[in-house]
Amino acid sequence: MLKVQEIREIIKLIDQSSINEFTYESEGTIVSLKKSGGTRSSQSQAVPVIEPEQKEESQKEEIAPVKAETKREENKEVQEINSNDEQKNDTIEIVSPMVGTFYAAPSPENDPFVTKGTTVENTTVVCIVEAMKLFNEIEAEVTGEIAEILVEDGELVEYGQPLFKVSRN
């Protein structure tokens, strides 16, 4: 199964290319990405659909595609603003790679993955985002210390929404 980061990279590559449809099959799982419309505009849309092949037809659940809309110009402006803020404050935001429900701990009985002041590395799991009954572990992808937790446990999060602020060491 592909990691969330790998899927994000594939979406970016497809968005930047002239490819309108992409399908990847591995170990009984299909990942299918389609651009809406055949023309390029200021808005683009990537639609990932993940289906296990091993279910029988009568048992298949209908899976709604996740849609992520972005305006390139706005994203560039936000990235420029964020990079300027990051250089001044030496902080980085960990953002949600998808729409879903934020969970700070692996289960309600467990302690949170991270708290304010926790030191994280690139591969440190900082939270879970549940999307379509799939629990996706989100890694920090940066080294530093958690400066701020920006969302509450159980809160719905959007694609690209900041979840944590990390101070670089």
C-alpha positions, -999 to 999 in steps of 0.1 A, spaced: 0 0 0 12 35 -8 20 59 20 1 92 22 32 111 12 36 90 -19 0 95 -29 5 133 -24 35 133 -46 17 113 -73 -12 138 -72 12 168 -76 30 151 -105 -3 143 -123 -16 178 -116 15 193 -132 14 170 -162 -10 166 -192 -21 132 -178 -59 132 -172 -62 97 -156 -38 74 -136 -44 40 -121 -20 20 -98 -26 -16 -88 -7 -34 -60 -15 -63 -37 -52 -63 -44 -56 -25 -40 -63 0 -68 -55 37 -66 -72 56 -94 -67 94 -99 -86 114 -125 -86 151 -133 -119 167 -137 -124 181 -173 -99 178 -200 -86 214 -200 -63 231 -177 -75 261 -158 -67 281 -126 -84 254 -106 -75 217 -107 -90 187 -90 -75 153 -81 -99 125 -72 -83 96 -55 -103 64 -52 -90 34 -33 -108 1 -36 -99 -34 -23 -103 -59 -52 -109 -89 -30 -144 -81 -19 -173 -99 -37 -197 -77 -57 -225 -81 -31 -202 -70 -3 -186 -40 -20 -193 -7 -3 -198 24 -24 -168 46 -18 -172 83 -25 -142 99 -41 -122 124 -21 -120 157 -39 -93 182 -33 -96 216 -50 -68 241 -50 -62 274 -66 -26 275 -77 -21 312 -74 -36 313 -38 -14 283 -29 17 300 -41 9 332 -22 1 312 10 34 292 6 53 324 1 37 340 32 43 308 52 79 305 41 85 342 51 69 335 85 88 303 89 121 320 82 113 348 108 100 324 135 119 293 124 87 273 127 71 249 103 34 238 100 25 202 97 -7 202 75 -34 177 69 -27 157 37 -65 149 34 -100 157 45 -110 137 75 -112 135 113 -82 143 134 -73 120 163 -44 129 186 -41 94 200 -42 58 186 -73 51 208 -93 70 234 -76 51 262 -41 59 250 -20 91 255 -17 114 226 11 108 201 26 142 208 20 171 232 33 206 233 71 204 238 75 169 224 106 165 202 98 150 168 118 136 139 109 131 102 93 97 108 75 105 142 38 98 140 21 129 153 -16 120 147 -41 100 128 -65 114 102 -95 91 95 -109 93 59 -135 69 46 -130 45 75 -92 44 68 -70 55 97 -39 73 82 -9 79 104 5 113 98 43 117 102 60 149 112 83 150 81 104 176 99 127 175 129 120 199 158 98 205 188 60 207 188 53 244 195 16 244 192 -13 220 185 -38 238 163 -68 214 163 -88 195 189 -91 157 191 -121 145 170 -122 177 149 -129 176 112 -99 188 92 -96 200 56 -69 192 30 -39 215 37 -52 227 71 -24 233 96 -24 208 125 8 215 144 35 242 145 70 228 149 100 248 161 132 238 144 161 228 166 
